[in-house]
Amino acid sequence: MADPDEVRQESDRFSLRSSLLVPASAERAYAVFTGALADWWVREYTWSGPDALAAIGIEPRAGGMLYEIGPYGFRNDWGRVLTWDPPRRLVFTWQIGPDRVPVPDPARASEVEVLFHADGPERTRVDVEHRYFDRHGSAAEGYREALTAGWHELLCRYLATVARTA
């Protein structure tokens, strides 16, 4: 895993912002974030769990789903792509509630925006903002606090994956 100090985070009541530099072009950084989710996502963070998870991914288009496939081909959709703009921007809904129950109504889901800023030919700043936690109701602030650690781990693993595959 990457050095934890390489992922910077700040937050306010209903938003979490993370930033990191990855050793890859914006195109490669976007491709690893969206196309190699199974290589860096923490399997324990899925509904299927590490032993039963068959696949995890993002359908590469606006309107596409973020999903996992578990035992017996059971599919759980946990987000929807709102903006697909490689290699610059990705926005998706986060349709997982604080109690880990699916949130079918996108108007009650939080949102994640990922921006890829080229910082030279083989270096990209990746900014991730998970926002609108208030849509999750009374547990919003606690959920944002819990996901602060979760996103930190995910982004450290993402950085390590980009570095390993550069």
N, C-alpha and C positions, 0 to 999 in steps of 0.2 A: 504494500500500500504506500501511497505518497506520504510525504512529510505533512502532518496535520496543519503546520503553520502556513502551508502553501494555499490553503483555502481560507479566505477572509470572509467574515460574516458580520452583518449588522441587522438590527431589527427594530421595528416599532410594534405597536400593539397588535396590528393585524397583517403584518407583512414581514417577510424575511428576505434579505438580499445576501447573496453569496457571490464571490468573485475569485477567479483563479487564472493563472497563465498556464497554457498547455504548449508543449513543444511540437506543434504541428500547424500546418496551414489551416485557415478557417474551413476550407472544404473538408479536410481530414477530421478536424475537430467535430464538425457537424455530423459527418458520416459515422464516427464512433459513437457520438451521443445518441443518434437516432437508429443506426443500423446494427450496433453491437451491444444493445442493452443487456443481453444475456451475459456478456463478458464482464460487466461492471456492476450491475444491479445486485443488491444484497438479496440472496434467495430467501433468507429468513423474513424479509419484508413483504413477501407475497402471501396470498391466501393459501396457496398450495403447499408452501413450505419447501425446504431445501430438497427433501427426498422425493416429492411428488411433482415438482414443477417440471413440465415438459418443454415449455417455451415461454418467452416473454418478448414483447416487441411493440413497435409503433407502425401503424399503417401509414406509408409515406405520402400523405396528401391532406389537404384541408378536409375536414369531415371524417378522416380516418380515426381509428380507435387505438388507444393504448390498452394492451390486453395481456393476459397470461392464460396459458393453457395448462391445466392441471391433470390430475388422474382421469383416465378413461376419456380423454379428449374434452373434458369440461372446460369451458371458456368463461373467464371473468373479464369484462371490460371495466376499466377503472379510470378512463379519461377519454376525452375527444380532442383531436387536433383542431384548433381554431385557426392557426396561421402556420403554413408550411412554406418557408421562404429560404431555401438553401442558397448559400451557406451563411446567411445572416441571422435569421430569426425563426424561432419555433415558439408557439404559444399553445398550451393545452389546458383543459380542465382537469382538476384533481377531484375525482368523484369517489373519494374514500372519506368516510366520516371519522370523527375523533374516536369512535368506538369500533373502527375498522369495518363498519357496515357500509355497503355500497350506497352511494347517493345518486339515485337515478335522475333527479332533476338538475340539469346543469346550472340553473339559476341559483341553486343552493350549494354549489360546489365552489371551492377556491380555484385559483388559476395560477399556472406557472408560465413565465416567459423566460426564454433562454436567448441571449444575444451573443453573437460570435464576432469579435472585433479583431481584424488582422493587426498584428503588432510586428510586422516584418514577414518575410516569406515563409518562415517555419515557426512562427510563434503567434498564438491567438489568446486574447483575453476573453474568457467566457464569464458572462454575468447571468446569474440565475435569480429571478425574483419569484418567490411564492407569495401570492397576495390574495386579498379578500378572504382572509380567515374568518372575518365576521359573518360570512355566509354560513358558517358551520354552527352558528348559534352560541349558546351560553358557554360551551367548552372551547371557544375559539382561541383564547389566549393560551390556555394550557396546551392545546393542540399545536399552536405555533411554537411554543417552547419545546415540545417533544420532537417536532419535525426539524428544529434547529440542529439537534444532534444527528438526526437521521440524514438530512441533506449533507451535513459535513462528512459523514462516513461515505455516502454515495459519491460525492464529488471527489474525495480522496481516491476512491477506487476508480472513478472515471479518469482522473489524471494519471494514475498508474497504468491504466489500460492504454491510454493514448501514448504515454512514454514508451511502454513496452512494444507497441506496434508501429512506432514511428520509423 
